[in-house]
Amino acid sequence: MRETSQAAGPGLPSSPSPSPPSPRSACSFSPTVEKGTPRLGGDITGHLTFPLLSVTLLVSFGSSMLYGYNLAVVNSPAVHIKAFYNATWSQRYGHELTPGPLTLLYSLTVSIFALGGLVGSLLVGMLVERYGRNGALSRSALLVLLAGGFMGFSRELGSPEMVIIGRSITGLHSGICLSVVPLYLGEIAPKNLRGFLGLMPSIFICLGVFAAQVLSLPELLGEDRFWPLLLSVVVVPASLQLLLLHCFPESPRYLLIERNDVCGATKALHQFLGTPDVQDVIKEMKEEQRSLSSMEMVSVWQLLRDRSVHWQTLSVVVVNAGMQLSGIDAIWFYTNVIFENVGIPVSQIPYTTVGTGAIEIIAGLIGCFTIEKVGRRPLIITGFCAMGICSAGITVSLLLQAALPWMHYVSVACVVGIIAGFCMGPAGVPFLMTAELFTQSHRPAAYIVGGSLNWLCNFTIGFIFPFLQMSAGAFCYLVFCGVCLLVALYVYFIIPETKNKTFMEISHIFATRRSVLSIPAHLRMMRLDGYGTLENSSLEGSGSSLP
């Protein structure tokens, strides 16, 4: 842990150093510890209670699912939206748009979502410090209601600008929630459930994509007159979250460590853990509070300059940038165009797309229910490798489909493979890793860094992919192949397994790596574990007495 920080800097306002709670607190506790008490991030594991499961499902449905929905919803109605843009332009200026400017305007409509997400990710630190994790999610739901109004009435008012503004506001909401949801769940989940609950939002992201694909069918909202309703239906889940989220408490770690509210943290633990005996959890969080008593919350600039978390920061940069540069957003944004290029009849494309959505959900469920058994590393490495191989397969199949008609099926299988590989691991593990690789003082700034890169790369891919596809043709997928394989190699050699490890244990593993790498090469002796990363034998073999 670093020494005392100075000003918090831009992106994350400074907060006073937390002081130990008064012994006269109404929620003071006895120091006796009863064996078997669940601990959040501690040594004693907990069980899945109804409040824990309910709040996970609620924030995943009301926030994370909207991210997936908004990623995919512009795919099927692209023809109708372009026709609306053309008709409006013709009414205003007396002539239609040429193909180039029309493509540019539609690309802006698609990618402005990511630009709004970038802005939202930069606001995360300020929002979670001022309003808390629960409060930030509740307030962000209001943005969806505003965006739904803009998009829902855009055609009636003949305003393409309202579609673009609405898309940017939904991006702002997703930029906030994509970081705050895993931050909230990571802080309320017991150690043995952190992976399971942490991947639940990724399943709902896949459900959001699937919902957009189903609602876009011609039999439902896929006709021309319904596309404004299709874009604005996001107000339903957001309204449900806005109504119900206040029934659940704030993160206990936030309440005690950052707000010094022992009474509020105790009540929150009682509700989340389903037991009146929470002394062990409170004791652990008070120890972490004391360890951070000489520090303020770290800003983004301080995080980037902090050599003590250099490898953690670099790892967050690699996995979050790689998640978007893998090409998954190109697949989601332009699925219909890709399927049309591989020769699938236009009338069958919507149903083929729905089939891929069902596979996304199955792959997400596999990842969610296996992460606590196989670990984080195998899921993310396997996912990126599968995506890289399938990206190369798309290139090969597109080049050979003129000579070999059955290559059309190979292209579809490769698209499905990319989506399944992504949903199984890379869709959720990077957000979970961001929470696990840092302690409380560095975590919000780390989410700002990871979220900003995530959205910046999302914007880049969404904006340039149509032009990249026009210029490079089938070879454009080789770029994504290279990115996926490089990220898989980085995770294999650098990032340790974090399953069933506390936040402090993970920090010690990285500290051990720094001390080993600082030894001269001719004196260095590194012992590798089964995955090729440094192993801290003292931590692996101990009962883990660290908080």
C-alpha positions as CSV (number, residue, x, y, z in Angstrom):
1,M,0.0,0.0,0.0
2,R,1.3,3.4,-0.8
3,E,2.0,6.3,1.6
4,T,-0.3,9.2,2.1
5,S,-1.9,10.6,-1.1
6,Q,-2.3,14.2,-1.9
7,A,-5.3,15.7,-3.7
8,A,-7.6,13.3,-5.3
9,G,-7.2,15.0,-8.7
10,P,-9.6,15.0,-11.6
11,G,-12.1,12.2,-12.1
12,L,-12.4,11.4,-8.4
13,P,-12.9,14.1,-5.8
14,S,-10.9,13.9,-2.6
15,S,-12.5,12.6,0.6
16,P,-11.4,12.9,4.1
17,S,-9.4,10.0,5.5
18,P,-11.7,7.7,7.4
19,S,-11.2,7.6,11.1
20,P,-12.0,4.6,13.4
21,P,-15.6,4.6,14.6
22,S,-16.4,5.8,18.1
23,P,-16.7,3.0,20.7
24,R,-19.9,4.7,21.9
25,S,-21.6,3.9,18.6
26,A,-25.1,2.4,19.0
27,C,-24.0,-0.4,16.8
28,S,-20.8,-1.3,18.7
29,F,-20.0,-5.0,18.9
30,S,-18.3,-7.5,21.1
31,P,-14.9,-8.6,20.0
32,T,-15.8,-12.2,20.3
33,V,-16.0,-14.0,17.0
34,E,-18.3,-17.0,16.4
35,K,-16.9,-19.5,13.9
36,G,-18.9,-19.9,10.8
37,T,-20.0,-16.3,10.4
38,P,-20.0,-15.3,6.7
39,R,-17.5,-12.7,5.7
40,L,-17.5,-10.3,2.8
41,G,-14.1,-10.9,1.2
42,G,-12.8,-12.6,4.4
43,D,-11.8,-16.1,5.3
44,I,-15.2,-17.5,6.2
45,T,-17.5,-18.2,3.3
46,G,-21.1,-17.3,3.2
47,H,-24.3,-18.7,1.6
48,L,-26.6,-17.2,-1.0
49,T,-29.4,-15.4,0.8
50,F,-32.6,-14.1,-0.8
51,P,-31.7,-10.4,-0.4
52,L,-28.3,-11.1,-2.1
53,L,-29.9,-12.9,-5.0
54,S,-32.7,-10.4,-5.3
55,V,-30.5,-7.3,-5.5
56,T,-28.2,-9.0,-7.9
57,L,-31.1,-9.9,-10.2
58,L,-32.6,-6.4,-9.9
59,V,-29.5,-4.4,-10.8
60,S,-28.6,-6.9,-13.5
61,F,-32.1,-6.6,-15.0
62,G,-32.5,-2.8,-14.6
63,S,-28.9,-1.8,-15.5
64,S,-26.7,-4.4,-17.1
65,M,-29.4,-5.8,-19.4
66,L,-30.0,-2.4,-20.9
67,Y,-26.3,-2.3,-22.0
68,G,-26.8,-5.5,-24.0
69,Y,-30.1,-4.3,-25.3
70,N,-28.8,-1.0,-26.6
71,L,-25.8,-2.7,-28.2
72,A,-28.0,-4.9,-30.4
73,V,-31.2,-2.9,-30.8
74,V,-29.9,-0.7,-33.7
75,N,-29.0,-3.8,-35.8
76,S,-32.3,-5.0,-37.2
77,P,-34.1,-1.6,-37.7
78,A,-31.1,-0.1,-39.5
79,V,-33.0,0.0,-42.8
80,H,-35.9,1.8,-41.2
81,I,-33.8,4.3,-39.3
82,K,-31.8,5.1,-42.5
83,A,-35.0,5.6,-44.4
84,F,-36.2,8.0,-41.7
85,Y,-33.0,9.9,-41.9
86,N,-33.3,10.1,-45.7
87,A,-36.9,11.2,-45.7
88,T,-36.2,13.9,-43.0
89,W,-33.2,15.2,-44.9
90,S,-35.3,15.3,-48.1
91,Q,-38.0,17.3,-46.4
92,R,-35.5,19.8,-45.0
93,Y,-33.2,20.3,-47.9
94,G,-35.0,18.9,-51.0
95,H,-32.7,16.0,-51.8
96,E,-31.8,12.7,-50.2
97,L,-28.5,11.8,-48.6
98,T,-25.9,10.0,-50.7
99,P,-24.7,6.6,-49.5
100,G,-21.5,8.0,-48.0
101,P,-23.0,10.6,-45.7
102,L,-25.9,8.3,-44.8
103,T,-23.4,5.6,-43.7
104,L,-21.6,8.3,-41.7
105,L,-24.8,9.5,-40.0
106,Y,-25.9,6.0,-39.1
107,S,-22.4,5.1,-37.9
108,L,-22.6,8.1,-35.6
109,T,-26.0,6.9,-34.3
110,V,-24.4,3.5,-33.5
111,S,-21.2,4.8,-32.0
112,I,-22.5,7.8,-30.1
113,F,-23.8,5.2,-27.5
114,A,-20.1,4.4,-26.8
115,L,-19.2,8.0,-26.6
116,G,-21.9,8.6,-24.0
117,G,-20.6,5.5,-22.2
118,L,-17.1,7.0,-22.1
119,V,-18.4,10.2,-20.4
120,G,-20.4,8.0,-17.9
121,S,-17.4,6.0,-17.0
122,L,-15.5,9.2,-16.1
123,L,-18.3,10.2,-13.7
124,V,-18.2,6.9,-11.8
125,G,-15.7,8.0,-9.1
126,M,-17.6,11.1,-8.2
127,L,-21.0,9.4,-8.2
128,V,-20.1,6.4,-6.0
129,E,-18.3,8.6,-3.5
130,R,-21.1,11.2,-3.3
131,Y,-24.2,8.9,-3.5
132,G,-22.8,5.4,-2.8
133,R,-23.1,2.4,-5.0
134,N,-26.9,1.9,-4.5
135,G,-27.6,5.6,-4.8
136,A,-25.7,6.0,-8.0
137,L,-27.6,3.1,-9.6
138,S,-31.0,4.6,-8.5
139,R,-30.2,8.0,-9.9
140,S,-28.8,6.8,-13.1
141,A,-32.1,5.1,-14.0
142,L,-33.6,8.6,-14.5
143,L,-31.3,9.0,-17.5
144,V,-33.0,6.0,-19.2
145,L,-36.5,7.6,-18.8
146,L,-35.1,10.8,-20.4
147,A,-33.5,8.9,-23.3
148,G,-36.6,6.8,-23.9
149,G,-38.6,10.0,-24.3
150,F,-36.2,11.4,-26.9
151,M,-36.1,8.3,-29.0
152,G,-39.8,7.4,-28.6
153,F,-41.0,10.8,-30.0
154,S,-38.2,11.3,-32.6
155,R,-40.2,10.2,-35.6
156,E,-43.4,12.1,-34.6
157,L,-41.3,15.3,-34.3
158,G,-39.3,14.5,-37.5
159,S,-36.0,14.8,-35.6
160,P,-33.0,12.4,-36.3
161,E,-31.1,14.5,-33.7
162,M,-33.4,13.2,-31.0
163,V,-32.4,9.6,-31.9
164,I,-28.7,10.5,-31.6
165,I,-29.2,12.4,-28.3
166,G,-31.3,9.5,-26.9
167,R,-28.6,7.0,-27.9
168,S,-25.9,9.2,-26.2
169,I,-27.9,9.4,-23.0
170,T,-28.4,5.6,-22.9
171,G,-24.7,5.3,-23.4
172,L,-24.1,7.7,-20.4
173,H,-26.4,5.4,-18.3
174,S,-24.6,2.3,-19.4
175,G,-21.1,3.8,-18.8
176,I,-22.1,4.5,-15.2
177,C,-23.8,1.1,-14.6
178,L,-21.3,-1.0,-16.3
179,S,-18.8,0.0,-13.6
180,V,-21.1,0.5,-10.6
181,V,-23.0,-2.8,-10.8
182,P,-19.9,-5.0,-10.5
183,L,-18.4,-2.7,-7.9
184,Y,-21.6,-3.0,-5.8
185,L,-21.9,-6.7,-6.2
186,G,-18.2,-7.3,-5.6
187,E,-18.5,-5.5,-2.2
188,I,-21.6,-7.2,-0.9
189,A,-20.8,-10.7,-2.0
190,P,-19.0,-13.2,0.2
191,K,-15.7,-14.5,-1.1
192,N,-17.0,-17.8,-2.3
193,L,-19.9,-16.2,-4.2
194,R,-18.0,-13.3,-5.7
195,G,-17.5,-15.0,-9.1
196,F,-21.0,-16.3,-9.3
197,L,-22.7,-13.0,-8.5
198,G,-20.0,-11.1,-10.4
199,L,-20.9,-12.9,-13.7
200,M,-24.6,-12.6,-13.2
201,P,-24.6,-9.1,-15.0
202,S,-22.9,-10.6,-18.0
203,I,-25.8,-13.1,-18.3
204,F,-28.2,-10.2,-18.3
205,I,-26.1,-8.4,-20.9
206,C,-26.6,-11.5,-23.1
207,L,-30.3,-11.5,-22.2
208,G,-30.5,-7.9,-23.3
209,V,-29.0,-8.7,-26.7
210,F,-31.4,-11.6,-27.0
211,A,-34.4,-9.4,-26.1
212,A,-33.4,-6.9,-28.7
213,Q,-33.2,-9.6,-31.3
214,V,-36.6,-11.1,-30.4
215,L,-38.4,-7.8,-30.3
216,S,-36.9,-6.9,-33.7
217,L,-38.6,-9.8,-35.4
218,P,-41.2,-8.7,-38.1
219,E,-44.0,-10.3,-36.1
220,L,-43.3,-8.1,-33.1
221,L,-41.7,-4.6,-33.3
222,G,-39.6,-5.2,-36.4
223,E,-41.9,-3.2,-38.8
224,D,-41.1,0.3,-39.9
225,R,-43.8,2.0,-37.7
226,F,-42.6,0.4,-34.5
227,W,-38.8,1.2,-34.5
228,P,-39.2,4.3,-32.1
229,L,-41.0,2.0,-29.6
230,L,-38.3,-0.7,-30.1
231,L,-35.6,1.9,-29.1
232,S,-37.5,3.3,-26.1
233,V,-38.8,0.1,-24.5
234,V,-35.7,0.3,-22.1
235,V,-37.8,2.5,-19.8
236,V,-39.6,-0.6,-18.5
237,P,-36.6,-2.3,-16.7
238,A,-35.2,1.1,-15.6
239,S,-38.6,2.1,-14.0
240,L,-38.7,-1.2,-12.1
241,Q,-35.2,-0.7,-10.7
242,L,-36.0,2.9,-9.8
243,L,-39.1,1.7,-7.8
244,L,-37.5,-1.3,-6.0
245,L,-33.8,-0.6,-5.5
246,H,-34.4,1.6,-2.4
247,C,-35.6,-1.5,-0.6
248,F,-32.0,-2.8,-0.5
249,P,-29.2,-1.3,1.6
250,E,-26.0,0.4,0.6
251,S,-22.7,-1.5,0.3
252,P,-21.6,-2.3,3.9
253,R,-17.9,-1.7,2.9
254,Y,-18.8,1.7,1.6
255,L,-20.8,2.6,4.7
256,L,-18.2,1.6,7.2
257,I,-14.9,2.3,5.4
258,E,-15.7,5.4,3.5
259,R,-18.6,6.9,5.6
260,N,-17.7,5.5,9.1
261,D,-21.3,4.4,9.5
262,V,-21.0,1.3,11.7
263,C,-24.7,1.2,12.5
264,G,-25.7,1.4,8.8
265,A,-23.1,-1.2,7.8
266,T,-24.3,-3.6,10.6
267,K,-27.9,-3.3,9.4
268,A,-26.9,-3.9,5.8
269,L,-24.9,-7.0,6.8
270,H,-27.8,-8.3,8.7
271,Q,-30.0,-8.0,5.6
272,F,-27.5,-9.3,3.1
273,L,-26.1,-12.2,5.1
274,G,-29.3,-13.3,6.7
275,T,-27.7,-13.6,10.2
276,P,-27.6,-11.4,13.3
277,D,-24.0,-12.4,14.0
278,V,-21.8,-10.1,11.8
279,Q,-19.1,-9.3,14.3
280,D,-16.4,-11.1,12.3
281,V,-17.3,-9.1,9.1
282,I,-17.3,-5.8,11.0
283,K,-14.0,-6.6,12.5
284,E,-12.4,-7.3,9.2
285,M,-13.8,-4.1,7.6
286,K,-12.5,-2.1,10.6
287,E,-9.1,-3.6,10.1
288,E,-9.1,-2.5,6.5
289,Q,-10.4,0.9,7.5
290,R,-7.4,1.3,9.9
291,S,-5.0,0.2,7.2
292,L,-6.4,3.0,4.9
293,S,-6.5,5.6,7.7
294,S,-3.4,7.4,6.4
295,M,-4.7,7.4,2.8
296,E,-7.3,9.3,0.8
297,M,-9.2,7.8,-2.1
298,V,-6.8,7.5,-5.1
299,S,-7.4,9.6,-8.2
300,V,-6.9,8.3,-11.7
301,W,-3.6,10.2,-12.1
302,Q,-2.3,8.9,-8.8
303,L,-3.3,5.3,-9.8
304,L,-1.4,5.6,-13.1
305,R,1.7,6.9,-11.3
306,D,1.5,4.4,-8.4
307,R,4.2,1.8,-9.0
308,S,2.9,-0.4,-6.2
309,V,-0.1,-1.3,-8.4
310,H,1.6,-1.1,-11.8
311,W,0.9,-4.7,-12.8
312,Q,-2.7,-4.5,-11.6
313,T,-3.3,-1.3,-13.6
314,L,-1.7,-2.7,-16.7
315,S,-3.8,-5.9,-16.4
316,V,-7.0,-3.8,-16.2
317,V,-6.0,-1.8,-19.3
318,V,-5.2,-5.0,-21.3
319,V,-8.4,-7.0,-20.5
320,N,-10.8,-4.1,-20.8
321,A,-9.3,-2.8,-24.1
322,G,-9.0,-6.3,-25.4
323,M,-12.6,-7.1,-24.6
324,Q,-13.8,-4.4,-27.0
325,L,-11.0,-4.6,-29.6
326,S,-11.8,-8.4,-29.9
327,G,-14.5,-7.3,-32.4
328,I,-17.5,-8.4,-30.4
329,D,-19.2,-5.0,-30.9
330,A,-18.7,-5.3,-34.6
331,I,-20.5,-8.6,-34.5
332,W,-23.4,-7.2,-32.3
333,F,-23.7,-3.9,-34.2
334,Y,-23.6,-5.3,-37.7
335,T,-24.8,-9.0,-37.3
336,N,-27.3,-8.6,-40.2
337,V,-24.7,-7.1,-42.5
338,I,-22.3,-9.9,-41.7
339,F,-24.9,-12.6,-42.3
340,E,-26.0,-11.0,-45.5
341,N,-22.4,-11.0,-46.7
342,V,-22.0,-14.7,-46.0
343,G,-25.1,-15.5,-48.2
344,I,-28.0,-16.0,-45.8
345,P,-31.3,-15.0,-47.3
346,V,-32.5,-11.6,-46.1
347,S,-35.8,-13.1,-44.9
348,Q,-34.0,-15.6,-42.7
349,I,-31.5,-13.3,-41.1
350,P,-33.7,-12.1,-38.1
351,Y,-34.4,-15.7,-37.1
352,T,-30.7,-16.6,-37.5
353,T,-29.8,-13.7,-35.3
354,V,-32.3,-14.8,-32.6
355,G,-30.6,-18.2,-32.6
356,T,-27.2,-16.7,-31.9
357,G,-28.8,-14.8,-29.0
358,A,-30.0,-18.0,-27.4
359,I,-26.5,-19.4,-27.7
360,E,-25.2,-16.3,-25.9
361,I,-27.4,-17.0,-22.9
362,I,-26.4,-20.6,-22.7
363,A,-22.7,-19.7,-22.9
364,G,-23.2,-17.0,-20.2
365,L,-24.9,-19.5,-17.9
366,I,-22.1,-22.0,-18.4
367,G,-19.5,-19.3,-17.4
368,C,-21.6,-18.2,-14.4
369,F,-22.1,-21.7,-12.9
370,T,-18.5,-22.9,-13.6
371,I,-16.4,-19.8,-12.6
372,E,-16.2,-20.8,-8.9
373,K,-15.0,-24.3,-9.9
374,V,-12.6,-23.7,-12.8
375,G,-11.5,-20.1,-11.9
376,R,-11.3,-16.8,-13.7
377,R,-8.2,-17.5,-15.8
378,P,-9.4,-20.6,-17.7
379,L,-12.7,-18.9,-18.7
380,I,-11.1,-15.7,-20.0
381,I,-8.2,-17.5,-21.7
382,T,-10.5,-20.1,-23.4
383,G,-12.9,-17.3,-24.4
384,F,-10.3,-15.1,-26.1
385,C,-8.7,-18.1,-27.8
386,A,-12.0,-19.3,-29.2
387,M,-12.8,-15.8,-30.4
388,G,-9.4,-15.5,-32.1
389,I,-9.7,-18.8,-33.9
390,C,-13.3,-18.1,-35.0
391,S,-12.3,-14.6,-36.3
392,A,-9.7,-16.2,-38.5
393,G,-12.3,-18.8,-39.6
394,I,-14.6,-16.0,-40.8
395,T,-11.8,-14.7,-43.0
396,V,-11.0,-18.1,-44.5
397,S,-14.7,-18.9,-45.1
398,L,-15.4,-15.6,-46.8
399,L,-12.4,-16.1,-49.1
400,L,-13.5,-19.6,-50.0
401,Q,-17.3,-19.4,-50.1
402,A,-17.3,-18.6,-53.8
403,A,-15.6,-21.9,-54.6
404,L,-17.1,-23.9,-51.7
405,P,-20.8,-23.0,-51.1
406,W,-20.8,-24.9,-47.8
407,M,-18.4,-22.3,-46.4
408,H,-21.5,-20.2,-45.7
409,Y,-22.3,-22.5,-42.8
410,V,-18.7,-22.2,-41.5
411,S,-19.1,-18.4,-41.4
412,V,-22.3,-18.7,-39.4
413,A,-20.6,-21.2,-37.0
414,C,-17.7,-18.9,-36.5
415,V,-19.9,-15.9,-35.7
416,V,-21.7,-18.1,-33.2
417,G,-18.3,-19.2,-31.8
418,I,-17.2,-15.6,-31.3
419,I,-20.4,-14.8,-29.4
420,A,-20.3,-17.9,-27.3
421,G,-16.6,-17.5,-26.5
422,F,-17.2,-13.9,-25.4
423,C,-20.2,-14.6,-23.2
424,M,-18.5,-17.5,-21.5
425,G,-15.7,-15.4,-20.1
426,P,-14.5,-12.1,-21.6
427,A,-18.0,-10.6,-21.2
428,G,-17.9,-10.5,-17.4
429,V,-14.6,-11.5,-16.0
430,P,-12.7,-8.2,-16.8
431,F,-15.2,-6.3,-14.7
432,L,-14.9,-8.9,-11.9
433,M,-11.1,-8.7,-12.1
434,T,-11.1,-4.9,-11.8
435,A,-12.8,-5.3,-8.4
436,E,-10.6,-8.1,-7.3
437,L,-7.2,-6.7,-8.2
438,F,-7.5,-3.6,-6.1
439,T,-8.2,-2.6,-2.5
440,Q,-10.9,-0.1,-1.5
441,S,-8.8,3.0,-1.9
442,H,-7.8,2.2,-5.5
443,R,-10.9,0.5,-6.8
444,P,-13.1,3.4,-8.0
445,A,-10.1,4.9,-9.9
446,A,-9.4,1.5,-11.4
447,Y,-13.0,1.3,-12.7
448,I,-12.7,4.7,-14.2
449,V,-9.6,3.6,-16.1
450,G,-11.0,0.3,-17.2
451,G,-14.4,1.7,-18.1
452,S,-13.0,4.7,-20.1
453,L,-10.8,2.4,-22.2
454,N,-13.7,0.0,-22.6
455,W,-16.0,2.7,-24.0
456,L,-13.3,4.4,-26.0
457,C,-12.5,1.1,-27.8
458,N,-16.2,0.4,-28.2
459,F,-16.7,3.8,-29.9
460,T,-13.7,3.2,-32.2
461,I,-14.9,-0.2,-33.3
462,G,-18.5,0.9,-33.8
463,F,-17.5,3.9,-35.9
464,I,-14.7,2.4,-38.1
465,F,-15.9,-1.1,-38.7
466,P,-18.1,-0.3,-41.7
467,F,-15.2,1.5,-43.3
468,L,-12.7,-1.2,-42.3
469,Q,-15.0,-3.8,-43.8
470,M,-15.3,-1.8,-47.1
471,S,-11.5,-1.3,-47.4
472,A,-10.1,-4.6,-46.1
473,G,-13.0,-7.0,-46.9
474,A,-12.6,-10.4,-45.4
475,F,-9.2,-9.6,-44.0
476,C,-10.6,-7.2,-41.4
477,Y,-11.4,-10.1,-39.1
478,L,-7.7,-10.9,-38.8
479,V,-7.1,-7.8,-36.8
480,F,-9.6,-9.1,-34.2
481,C,-7.9,-12.5,-34.3
482,G,-4.5,-10.9,-33.4
483,V,-6.0,-8.9,-30.5
484,C,-7.8,-11.9,-29.0
485,L,-4.7,-14.1,-29.1
486,L,-2.4,-11.4,-27.6
487,V,-4.8,-10.8,-24.7
488,A,-5.0,-14.5,-24.0
489,L,-1.2,-14.7,-23.9
490,Y,-1.0,-11.8,-21.5
491,V,-3.6,-13.3,-19.1
492,Y,-1.8,-16.7,-19.3
493,F,1.6,-15.3,-18.3
494,I,0.8,-12.3,-16.1
495,I,-2.5,-12.4,-14.3
496,P,-2.8,-14.8,-11.3
497,E,-5.9,-16.8,-10.4
498,T,-8.1,-14.9,-8.0
499,K,-10.6,-17.6,-7.1
500,N,-11.3,-17.8,-3.4
501,K,-8.7,-15.2,-2.6
502,T,-9.3,-12.1,-0.6
503,F,-8.5,-8.6,-1.9
504,M,-5.4,-8.3,0.3
505,E,-4.1,-11.8,-0.7
506,I,-4.3,-10.8,-4.4
507,S,-2.4,-7.6,-3.6
508,H,0.3,-9.6,-1.9
509,I,0.7,-11.9,-4.9
510,F,1.4,-8.9,-7.1
511,A,3.8,-7.5,-4.5
512,T,5.6,-10.8,-4.6
513,R,5.9,-10.6,-8.4
514,R,7.3,-7.1,-8.2
515,S,9.9,-8.2,-5.7
516,V,10.9,-11.2,-7.8
517,L,11.1,-9.1,-11.0
518,S,13.4,-6.6,-9.3
519,I,16.0,-9.3,-8.6
520,P,18.9,-9.3,-11.2
521,A,18.2,-11.8,-14.0
522,H,21.3,-14.0,-13.2
523,L,20.1,-14.4,-9.6
524,R,16.4,-14.8,-10.4
525,M,14.6,-18.1,-9.6
526,M,10.9,-18.1,-10.4
527,R,8.6,-20.9,-9.5
528,L,5.6,-21.2,-11.9
529,D,2.3,-22.7,-11.0
530,G,0.2,-24.8,-13.4
531,Y,-0.9,-21.8,-15.4
532,G,2.5,-20.2,-15.9
533,T,2.1,-17.4,-13.4
534,L,4.1,-16.6,-10.2
535,E,2.9,-18.6,-7.2
536,N,3.1,-17.2,-3.7
537,S,3.6,-20.4,-1.8
538,S,3.2,-18.8,1.6
539,L,-0.2,-17.6,0.6
540,E,-1.3,-20.7,-1.2
541,G,-0.4,-22.9,1.6
542,S,-1.7,-20.8,4.4
543,G,-5.2,-20.6,5.8
544,S,-5.3,-17.0,4.7
545,S,-5.5,-14.9,7.8
546,L,-5.5,-11.7,5.8
547,P,-8.6,-9.5,5.5
